[in-house]
């Protein structure tokens, strides 16, 4: 196994995901414009965008995840098309985390699949970065 998954990490993950949904449910009643203003007024996190003015392939993912956990899938998709997919992946991994025997196996399976398809993922991410800037 290439990495060690501790019980503390698993328990932290089991608490974190429902907490994100509770916070998201609190902000769910905010209308679309208010949520968009709230999310987009945060600090500029991407140093590539700050230095070059170009959007990197990951720009917008934080806003997409915040919108996803606030139950606004359209806004999440508009910030980054992979935002809802990553959110669904986090929820699926959270569900697996309750089965102690399958948690390391699931993480190892994900690690192997990503390792197998690294070049394809890199090409897709680079293509997305080029598409969104030109």
C-alpha positions as CSV (number, residue, x, y, z in Angstrom):
1,X,0.0,0.0,0.0
2,X,1.5,3.3,-1.0
3,X,0.0,5.3,1.9
4,X,-1.2,4.8,5.4
5,X,-4.8,5.7,6.3
6,X,-5.2,6.3,10.0
7,X,-8.4,6.0,12.0
8,X,-8.0,9.7,13.0
9,X,-8.1,10.8,9.4
10,X,-11.1,8.6,8.7
11,X,-13.0,10.0,11.6
12,X,-12.1,13.5,10.7
13,X,-13.4,12.9,7.1
14,X,-16.6,11.4,8.5
15,X,-17.2,14.6,10.5
16,X,-16.1,17.1,7.8
17,X,-18.4,16.1,5.0
18,X,-21.7,16.3,7.0
19,X,-20.4,19.6,8.4
20,X,-20.0,21.0,4.9
21,X,-23.6,20.1,4.1
22,X,-24.9,21.7,7.3
23,X,-23.1,24.9,6.4
24,X,-24.3,24.6,2.9
25,X,-27.9,24.1,4.1
26,X,-27.6,27.3,6.1
27,X,-26.6,29.2,2.9
28,X,-29.1,27.4,0.7
29,X,-31.9,30.0,1.2
30,X,-29.7,32.7,-0.1
31,X,-30.7,33.6,-3.7
32,X,-28.4,33.0,-6.7
33,X,-27.0,36.5,-6.9
34,X,-26.2,36.8,-3.2
35,X,-24.5,33.4,-3.2
36,X,-22.5,34.4,-6.3
37,X,-21.5,37.7,-4.7
38,X,-20.6,35.9,-1.4
39,X,-18.4,33.3,-3.2
40,X,-16.7,35.6,-5.6
41,X,-15.7,38.2,-3.1
42,X,-13.1,35.9,-1.5
43,X,-9.4,36.4,-1.9
44,X,-7.6,35.5,-5.1
45,X,-6.2,32.0,-4.3
46,X,-4.6,31.2,-7.6
47,X,-1.1,32.5,-7.9
48,X,-1.0,31.7,-11.7
49,X,-4.0,33.9,-12.3
50,X,-2.6,36.6,-10.0
51,X,0.8,36.6,-11.8
52,X,-0.3,36.0,-15.4
53,X,-3.9,37.0,-15.7
54,X,-4.7,33.6,-17.2
55,X,-7.0,31.1,-15.6
56,X,-5.3,27.8,-14.7
57,X,-7.2,24.5,-15.2
58,X,-8.2,24.5,-11.5
59,X,-9.4,28.1,-11.2
60,X,-12.9,28.2,-9.9
61,X,-12.8,24.8,-8.2
62,X,-13.1,26.3,-4.7
63,X,-16.1,28.4,-5.7
64,X,-17.6,25.4,-7.4
65,X,-17.2,23.2,-4.3
66,X,-18.7,25.9,-2.1
67,X,-21.7,26.2,-4.5
68,X,-22.0,22.4,-4.6
69,X,-22.2,22.1,-0.8
70,X,-24.8,25.0,-0.9
71,X,-26.9,22.8,-3.1
72,X,-26.5,25.1,-6.2
73,X,-25.4,22.7,-8.9
74,X,-25.9,25.1,-11.8
75,X,-23.7,27.8,-10.2
76,X,-21.2,25.1,-9.3
77,X,-21.0,23.9,-12.9
78,X,-20.7,27.5,-14.1
79,X,-17.6,28.0,-11.9
80,X,-15.9,24.8,-12.9
81,X,-17.4,21.9,-14.9
82,X,-15.7,19.3,-12.7
83,X,-17.0,20.9,-9.5
84,X,-20.2,18.7,-9.2
85,X,-18.2,15.6,-10.2
86,X,-15.6,16.3,-7.4
87,X,-18.4,16.9,-5.0
88,X,-20.1,13.6,-5.8
89,X,-16.7,11.9,-5.5
90,X,-16.2,13.4,-2.0
91,X,-19.7,12.2,-1.0
92,X,-19.0,8.7,-2.3
93,X,-15.7,8.5,-0.5
94,X,-17.4,9.7,2.6
95,X,-19.9,6.8,2.3
96,X,-17.1,4.3,1.9
97,X,-15.3,5.7,5.0
98,X,-17.9,4.1,7.3
99,X,-16.8,0.7,6.3
100,X,-13.4,0.3,8.0
101,X,-12.4,-2.7,6.0
102,X,-13.1,-1.1,2.6
103,X,-11.7,2.3,3.3
104,X,-8.0,1.5,2.6
105,X,-9.1,-0.7,-0.4
106,X,-11.1,2.2,-1.9
107,X,-8.3,4.7,-1.5
108,X,-5.8,2.2,-3.0
109,X,-8.2,1.5,-5.9
110,X,-8.5,5.3,-6.6
111,X,-4.7,5.6,-6.3
112,X,-4.2,2.8,-8.9
113,X,-6.8,4.2,-11.3
114,X,-5.4,7.7,-11.2
115,X,-1.9,6.3,-11.7
116,X,-3.0,4.2,-14.6
117,X,-4.7,7.2,-16.3
118,X,-2.3,10.0,-15.3
119,X,-1.4,10.9,-18.9
120,X,-5.1,11.0,-20.0
121,X,-6.0,13.1,-16.9
122,X,-3.1,15.5,-17.6
123,X,-4.2,16.0,-21.2
124,X,-7.8,16.6,-20.2
125,X,-6.8,19.1,-17.6
126,X,-4.4,20.9,-19.9
127,X,-7.0,21.0,-22.7
128,X,-9.5,22.5,-20.3
129,X,-6.9,25.2,-19.2
130,X,-6.2,26.1,-22.8
131,X,-9.9,26.1,-23.8
132,X,-11.0,28.4,-21.0
133,X,-8.4,31.1,-21.8
134,X,-8.8,31.3,-25.6
